Amino acid sequence: MLPPEAIQEFKIVWREEFGEEIDDDFAREKATSLLELFAIVSQVEAPPGGDNHDDATDEKFS
């Protein structure tokens, strides 16, 4: 369960991003879903053969 401070912070971010006020229950549901998504994404392994980005792009910003 998320602490009340995290719920309040999520509500502030939601208001700044979407211009909507949300209640605590909605904020808790969406924040929990977001954390679950992050947990899944963080477990995804890189494809075989490297980091899957364009080396030419790296040269432009070196």
Summary of the structure (lengths in Angstrom):
residues: 62
radius of gyration: 17.8
end to end distance: 43.5
largest distance: 47.2
contacts: 110
relative contact order: 0.11
helix: 65%
strand: 0%
